[in-house]
Amino acid sequence: MISRRRFLILAGAGLPVAGVAVLGVKLVPADQSPAAAEPSINYGGESCRHCRMVIDDPRFASALRGPDGEQHFDDIGCLVASIPHGTTGSEYYVHDFVSGKWLEATSAFYVQSASILTPMAYGLAAFGTRYKATAVAEMNGGSVHDWVSLVDHLEIQG
């Protein structure tokens, strides 16, 4: 049986793909469900790859999946600080501050504000939409960034 999430993903990929799904042909092996693709962090039992603090607050936790495997971070700023220049072929993940769901970091929007208390004081929170990020930034006196501007912004500050 196809899950609702998988159906929506397939339907969004175009009619030919959705048509194949309707015929019952499995396009994705069973062991590669969307949930299996998400990072797996042992909260309270694992340390940040960058600062070595224990990762215990999912709202700010992030992950990098690259050639060296999966690496976990306790603050979005630690993730950004750990990205080597010219890195390609890596995937980056952050949690949506409101829903707690994993997001691809490159498509998320970020608020940086001194009033957002994060583990390493970067003051960064991630959101799935620019609308949510803008609303939080306005309430907290922060700035909104997409992934590229966030990386550039933190390089300038660092």
C-alpha positions in Angstrom: 0.0 0.0 0.0 1.4 3.4 -0.9 1.5 6.0 1.9 -0.2 9.4 1.4 3.2 11.1 1.6 4.7 8.9 -1.1 1.6 9.4 -3.3 1.9 13.2 -3.0 5.6 13.0 -3.8 5.0 10.9 -6.9 2.0 13.0 -8.0 4.2 16.1 -7.8 6.8 14.5 -10.0 4.5 14.5 -13.0 1.8 12.4 -14.6 4.0 9.7 -16.0 5.5 8.9 -12.6 2.0 9.1 -10.9 0.6 6.8 -13.7 3.2 4.2 -12.9 2.4 4.4 -9.2 -1.3 3.9 -9.9 -0.5 0.7 -11.8 1.1 -0.5 -8.6 4.8 -0.6 -9.7 7.1 0.2 -6.8 9.4 3.0 -7.7 11.2 3.2 -4.4 12.5 0.1 -2.5 10.8 -0.6 0.8 13.9 0.2 2.9 14.2 3.7 1.5 11.0 5.3 2.8 11.1 9.1 3.3 11.5 8.6 7.1 14.6 6.4 6.5 16.2 9.3 4.6 16.0 11.7 7.6 18.9 12.0 10.0 18.9 10.1 13.2 20.2 11.9 16.2 20.5 10.4 19.7 19.3 13.4 21.7 21.0 13.6 25.1 23.5 10.9 24.1 25.4 12.4 21.2 27.8 15.3 20.9 27.9 18.1 18.3 30.6 17.4 15.7 31.7 21.1 15.8 31.5 22.3 19.4 31.3 18.9 21.2 28.3 19.9 23.4 25.6 17.3 24.0 22.8 17.6 21.4 19.6 17.8 23.4 17.3 20.4 21.8 15.8 19.2 18.5 14.6 22.7 17.6 18.1 23.7 16.8 19.7 20.4 15.9 21.0 19.9 12.4 22.8 17.3 10.3 25.2 17.0 7.3 25.3 13.9 5.2 28.3 13.7 3.0 31.2 11.6 1.8 32.3 11.0 5.4 28.9 9.8 6.5 26.4 11.6 8.7 27.5 14.3 11.1 25.2 15.9 13.8 25.2 19.4 15.3 23.6 21.1 18.3 23.1 24.5 16.6 22.5 25.5 13.0 25.5 27.9 13.3 27.7 24.9 14.1 26.5 23.2 10.9 27.3 26.2 8.8 30.7 26.7 10.5 31.6 23.1 9.7 30.9 23.3 5.9 34.3 23.3 4.1 34.5 25.8 1.3 33.7 24.3 -2.1 31.9 21.3 -0.6 29.7 19.5 -3.1 27.7 16.3 -2.9 26.5 16.9 0.7 23.0 17.1 2.1 22.2 19.5 4.9 19.2 19.1 7.3 17.6 21.4 9.9 14.4 21.1 12.0 11.5 23.4 11.4 11.3 25.6 14.6 7.5 25.3 14.7 6.6 21.8 13.6 9.9 20.0 14.5 10.0 18.3 11.1 13.2 17.8 9.3 13.8 20.2 6.4 16.4 20.2 3.7 18.5 23.1 4.9 19.1 24.5 1.4 15.4 25.1 0.9 14.6 26.4 4.5 14.4 30.1 5.6 16.2 31.3 8.7 15.7 33.9 11.3 18.7 35.3 13.2 17.8 37.2 16.4 19.5 37.8 19.7 16.1 36.9 21.4 16.3 33.3 20.0 18.3 31.5 22.6 20.2 28.6 20.9 22.8 26.2 22.3 25.8 28.1 20.9 24.2 31.6 20.8 24.1 31.9 17.0 20.4 32.9 17.5 19.2 30.9 14.4 15.9 29.2 13.9 14.8 27.4 10.7 11.4 27.6 9.0 9.8 25.8 6.1 8.4 29.0 4.6 9.5 32.6 4.2 6.1 33.7 5.5 6.7 32.0 8.9 10.3 33.2 9.1 9.2 36.8 8.4 6.5 36.7 11.0 9.0 35.4 13.7 11.6 37.9 12.6 9.2 40.8 13.0 8.2 39.6 16.4 11.8 39.1 17.6 13.6 41.9 15.8 15.6 39.5 13.6 16.7 39.2 10.0 15.5 36.6 7.5 17.9 34.6 5.4 17.8 31.8 2.8 20.5 29.2 2.9 23.0 31.1 0.6 22.6 34.4 2.4 22.9 32.7 5.8 26.2 31.0 4.8 27.5 34.3 3.4 26.3 36.2 6.5 27.9 33.8 9.0 31.2 33.8 7.0 31.3 37.6 7.2 30.6 37.5 11.0 33.0 34.7 11.7 
